[in-house]
């Protein structure tokens, strides 16, 4: 059913390869070898994998629906409607994952600057965020009960 429709996974794969200047296979291997070296690449590879999985689920759902529709008389029965709902759910999952990949690839996406600032701040902290020792007690504390007006 997807013939003629732009290949979402293919387009995003090309964008990832341009962004990281290596093939998807090379990027996946690099992330597997050193997952902490580039958190951005690790996130992109993870979500690209999820996107690819959801595309495969969508293609199977579309194939199942097409096969059912070819055997249907003029009215669509409940099982076939269930297949149509499965296709819709698969499209939603695939599109949602594609949106995440697009967001990861866009350095100017909403929330990216705040996220980068938060990561930077977390990494720059050297000590505890809150003082953990009690405040110093004054050396000349007034005696209890003195100076109280009656």
C-alpha positions as a LaTeX table, in Angstrom:
\begin{tabular}{lrrr}
\hline
Residue & $x$ (\AA) & $y$ (\AA) & $z$ (\AA) \\
\hline
Unk1 & 0.00 & 0.00 & 0.00 \\
Unk2 & 2.95 & 2.35 & 0.54 \\
Unk3 & 4.00 & 2.34 & $-3.13$ \\
Unk4 & 4.32 & 5.88 & $-4.40$ \\
Unk5 & 4.42 & 7.35 & $-0.90$ \\
Unk6 & 7.71 & 8.85 & 0.19 \\
Unk7 & 9.75 & 6.31 & 2.17 \\
Unk8 & 9.90 & 7.89 & 5.63 \\
Unk9 & 12.61 & 5.57 & 6.91 \\
Unk10 & 14.73 & 6.06 & 3.78 \\
Unk11 & 14.52 & 9.84 & 3.94 \\
Unk12 & 15.44 & 9.94 & 7.62 \\
Unk13 & 18.26 & 7.41 & 7.10 \\
Unk14 & 19.75 & 9.70 & 4.44 \\
Unk15 & 19.51 & 12.67 & 6.82 \\
Unk16 & 21.23 & 10.70 & 9.59 \\
Unk17 & 24.01 & 9.60 & 7.25 \\
Unk18 & 24.59 & 13.19 & 6.09 \\
Unk19 & 24.55 & 14.48 & 9.66 \\
Unk20 & 27.07 & 11.96 & 11.02 \\
Unk21 & 29.00 & 11.60 & 7.73 \\
Unk22 & 28.87 & 7.79 & 7.73 \\
Unk23 & 26.52 & 5.05 & 6.65 \\
Unk24 & 23.83 & 3.86 & 9.04 \\
Unk25 & 25.64 & 0.53 & 9.40 \\
Unk26 & 28.89 & 2.31 & 10.31 \\
Unk27 & 27.10 & 4.59 & 12.77 \\
Unk28 & 25.33 & 1.63 & 14.38 \\
Unk29 & 28.65 & $-0.21$ & 14.74 \\
Unk30 & 30.34 & 2.89 & 16.21 \\
Unk31 & 27.56 & 3.34 & 18.76 \\
Unk32 & 27.68 & $-0.36$ & 19.67 \\
Unk33 & 31.45 & $-0.10$ & 20.23 \\
Unk34 & 31.28 & 3.08 & 22.34 \\
Unk35 & 27.70 & 3.93 & 23.38 \\
Unk36 & 28.78 & 6.72 & 25.75 \\
Unk37 & 31.10 & 8.46 & 23.28 \\
Unk38 & 28.33 & 10.43 & 21.58 \\
Unk39 & 24.96 & 10.43 & 23.38 \\
Unk40 & 23.31 & 12.16 & 20.43 \\
Unk41 & 24.40 & 9.43 & 18.01 \\
Unk42 & 23.34 & 6.76 & 20.50 \\
Unk43 & 19.85 & 8.29 & 20.74 \\
Unk44 & 19.54 & 8.60 & 16.95 \\
Unk45 & 20.60 & 4.97 & 16.39 \\
Unk46 & 18.17 & 3.74 & 19.06 \\
Unk47 & 15.21 & 5.65 & 17.62 \\
Unk48 & 16.13 & 4.78 & 14.03 \\
Unk49 & 15.99 & 1.11 & 15.05 \\
Unk50 & 12.58 & 1.62 & 16.64 \\
Unk51 & 11.42 & 3.46 & 13.53 \\
Unk52 & 12.61 & 0.62 & 11.29 \\
Unk53 & 10.80 & $-1.92$ & 13.45 \\
Unk54 & 7.55 & 0.04 & 13.31 \\
Unk55 & 7.88 & 0.38 & 9.52 \\
Unk56 & 8.17 & $-3.41$ & 9.23 \\
Unk57 & 5.07 & $-3.84$ & 11.44 \\
Unk58 & 3.20 & $-1.36$ & 9.25 \\
Unk59 & 4.15 & $-3.18$ & 6.07 \\
Unk60 & 2.96 & $-6.53$ & 7.48 \\
Unk61 & $-0.32$ & $-4.94$ & 8.63 \\
Unk62 & $-0.87$ & $-3.38$ & 5.20 \\
Unk63 & $-0.17$ & $-6.70$ & 3.47 \\
Unk64 & $-2.63$ & $-8.49$ & 5.77 \\
Unk65 & $-5.29$ & $-5.86$ & 5.11 \\
Unk66 & $-4.79$ & $-6.03$ & 1.35 \\
Unk67 & $-5.11$ & $-9.82$ & 1.39 \\
Unk68 & $-8.31$ & $-9.60$ & 3.44 \\
Unk69 & $-9.81$ & $-6.90$ & 1.20 \\
Unk70 & $-9.18$ & $-8.98$ & $-1.91$ \\
Unk71 & $-11.33$ & $-11.79$ & $-0.51$ \\
Unk72 & $-14.13$ & $-9.57$ & 0.77 \\
Unk73 & $-17.49$ & $-9.24$ & $-0.86$ \\
Unk74 & $-18.85$ & $-5.70$ & $-1.15$ \\
Unk75 & $-19.15$ & $-5.24$ & 2.65 \\
Unk76 & $-16.17$ & $-5.25$ & 4.98 \\
Unk77 & $-16.51$ & $-7.62$ & 7.93 \\
Unk78 & $-15.37$ & $-7.02$ & 11.51 \\
Unk79 & $-12.08$ & $-8.93$ & 11.26 \\
Unk80 & $-11.13$ & $-6.87$ & 8.22 \\
Unk81 & $-12.04$ & $-3.67$ & 10.06 \\
Unk82 & $-9.77$ & $-4.88$ & 12.85 \\
Unk83 & $-6.95$ & $-5.15$ & 10.30 \\
Unk84 & $-7.68$ & $-1.60$ & 9.14 \\
Unk85 & $-7.43$ & $-0.40$ & 12.75 \\
Unk86 & $-4.15$ & $-2.29$ & 13.08 \\
Unk87 & $-2.82$ & $-0.42$ & 10.02 \\
Unk88 & $-3.90$ & 2.91 & 11.53 \\
Unk89 & $-2.19$ & 2.09 & 14.83 \\
Unk90 & 0.98 & 1.06 & 12.99 \\
Unk91 & 0.99 & 4.32 & 11.01 \\
Unk92 & 0.61 & 6.29 & 14.24 \\
Unk93 & 3.51 & 4.41 & 15.89 \\
Unk94 & 5.74 & 4.81 & 12.85 \\
Unk95 & 4.95 & 8.51 & 12.47 \\
Unk96 & 5.54 & 9.16 & 16.16 \\
Unk97 & 8.94 & 7.51 & 16.02 \\
Unk98 & 9.76 & 9.43 & 12.84 \\
Unk99 & 8.94 & 12.66 & 14.67 \\
Unk100 & 11.37 & 11.73 & 17.44 \\
Unk101 & 14.14 & 11.05 & 14.89 \\
Unk102 & 13.42 & 14.38 & 13.17 \\
Unk103 & 13.56 & 16.15 & 16.54 \\
Unk104 & 16.86 & 14.47 & 17.40 \\
Unk105 & 18.34 & 15.57 & 14.07 \\
Unk106 & 17.20 & 19.21 & 14.35 \\
Unk107 & 19.64 & 21.22 & 16.49 \\
Unk108 & 17.17 & 24.12 & 16.61 \\
Unk109 & 14.12 & 22.07 & 17.60 \\
Unk110 & 12.02 & 23.42 & 20.47 \\
Unk111 & 13.40 & 22.27 & 23.79 \\
Unk112 & 16.84 & 21.42 & 22.42 \\
Unk113 & 18.57 & 24.51 & 23.81 \\
Unk114 & 17.02 & 23.99 & 27.23 \\
Unk115 & 18.04 & 20.33 & 27.18 \\
Unk116 & 21.60 & 21.19 & 26.21 \\
Unk117 & 21.80 & 23.80 & 28.96 \\
Unk118 & 20.45 & 21.30 & 31.49 \\
Unk119 & 23.01 & 18.67 & 30.46 \\
Unk120 & 25.77 & 21.25 & 30.64 \\
Unk121 & 24.70 & 22.36 & 34.11 \\
Unk122 & 24.47 & 18.78 & 35.37 \\
Unk123 & 27.98 & 18.06 & 34.14 \\
Unk124 & 29.47 & 21.25 & 35.60 \\
Unk125 & 28.32 & 20.69 & 39.18 \\
Unk126 & 31.23 & 19.73 & 41.42 \\
Unk127 & 29.65 & 19.47 & 44.84 \\
Unk128 & 26.23 & 18.94 & 46.35 \\
Unk129 & 23.49 & 21.27 & 45.18 \\
Unk130 & 22.41 & 21.98 & 48.76 \\
Unk131 & 24.67 & 22.70 & 51.71 \\
Unk132 & 24.81 & 19.58 & 53.81 \\
Unk133 & 26.36 & 21.01 & 56.97 \\
Unk134 & 24.48 & 22.88 & 59.67 \\
Unk135 & 24.94 & 26.67 & 59.74 \\
Unk136 & 27.57 & 27.95 & 62.13 \\
Unk137 & 26.26 & 28.83 & 65.57 \\
Unk138 & 27.02 & 32.36 & 66.76 \\
Unk139 & 29.71 & 32.44 & 69.47 \\
Unk140 & 27.80 & 34.95 & 71.60 \\
Unk141 & 24.34 & 33.46 & 71.61 \\
Unk142 & 21.99 & 35.24 & 74.00 \\
Unk143 & 21.06 & 33.37 & 77.15 \\
Unk144 & 17.64 & 31.77 & 77.13 \\
Unk145 & 14.87 & 34.04 & 78.35 \\
Unk146 & 16.87 & 37.28 & 78.47 \\
Unk147 & 15.79 & 40.24 & 76.44 \\
Unk148 & 12.21 & 39.07 & 76.19 \\
Unk149 & 9.62 & 41.75 & 76.78 \\
Unk150 & 6.87 & 40.98 & 79.22 \\
\hline
\end{tabular}
